[in-house]
Amino acid sequence: MDCRTTTQGWVCGYKNVSSKIVELEEELRVVGNNLKSLELSEEKALEREDVCAQQIRELDARLKEVGICPRVHMCPYIYMECAQPIRSLSNCGF
């Protein structure tokens, strides 16, 4: 039956609109679930980043304690070899 040629075309149109609404509601639900999943993933990634940053700070501090420049690439004073003992922390920028 063609909805456009019947006297009850409005019923057919209503059914089409209703099915479209149901379709869009389902799509909205899926998008909402995806958003929740992405937010949770972001939260976990930020937590991992915080843990890694803390570990880096702790390792830098330990290296400073033993007199090794923790970030040689940032320290022009001793650029030749990695983990070369430093003569002065003030020259290293730490």
KOLLORO-310300 format. One record per residue (C-alpha): x, y, z. Coordinates in steps of 0.02 Angstrom, whole numbers, always signed. Each point is the difference from the previous one (the first is absolute). Example, Ala and Ser with C-alpha at 12.3 -4.5 7.8 and 13.67 -1.06 7.14 Angstrom:
2
     px     py     pz
   +615   -225   +390
    +69   +172    -33
# end
This chain:
94
     px     py     pz
     +0     +0     +0
    +68   +169    -49
    -24   +126   +141
    -13   +148   -117
   -150    -66    -97
   -109    -56   +145
   -123   +100   +102
    +91    -63   +153
   +169    +69    -53
    +19    +90   +165
     +1   -168    +91
   +141    -60   -110
    +94   +163    +27
    -24    -17   +188
    +69   -176     -3
   +151    +58   -100
    +32   +144   +120
    -21   -114   +150
   +122   -127    -69
   +124   +139    -37
    -15    +63   +179
    +33   -175    +68
   +149    -14   -117
    +71   +166    +58
    -29    -43   +183
    +99   -161    -22
   +139    +95    -89
     +3   +128   +141
    +13   -141   +128
   +148    -76    -94
    +87   +169    -13
    -30    +29   +186
    +78   -168    +43
   +149    +38   -113
    +24   +168    +86
     -3    -82   +172
   +128   -127    -60
   +114   +137    -69
    -13   +101   +160
    +48   -152   +103
   +148    -35   -116
    +57   +180    +15
    -11     -9   +189
   +105   -158     +5
   +128    +75   -120
    +16   +156   +108
    +26   -108   +154
   +137    -98    -90
    +79   +164    -55
     +0    +63   +179
    +81   -161    +61
   +134    +10   -135
    +35   +184    +38
    +20    -42   +185
   +119   -143    -41
   +104   +118   -109
     +9   +128   +141
    +54   -136   +122
   +133    -67   -118
    +64   +177    -36
    +16    +29   +187
    +93   -164    +24
   +119    +43   -141
    +33   +170    +76
    +39    -84   +167
   +139   -101    -80
    +65   +149    -98
    -59    -44   -174
    -86   +126   -110
   -176    -72    -23
    -31    +80   -168
   +163    +10    -95
    -87    +60   -157
    -54   +156    +95
   +170    +31    +76
   +128    +77   -119
   +134     -9   +137
    +21   -189    -23
    -69    -46   -168
   +133   -128    -51
    -58   -156    +92
   -163    -51    +78
     +3    -18   +190
   +169    +84    +16
    +29    +64   +178
    -29   +186    +16
   +117   +120    +85
   -131   +124    +53
   -190     -8     +2
     -7   +187    -33
    +83    -27   -169
   -127   -132    -43
   -153   +106    +27
    -72   -109   +138
# end
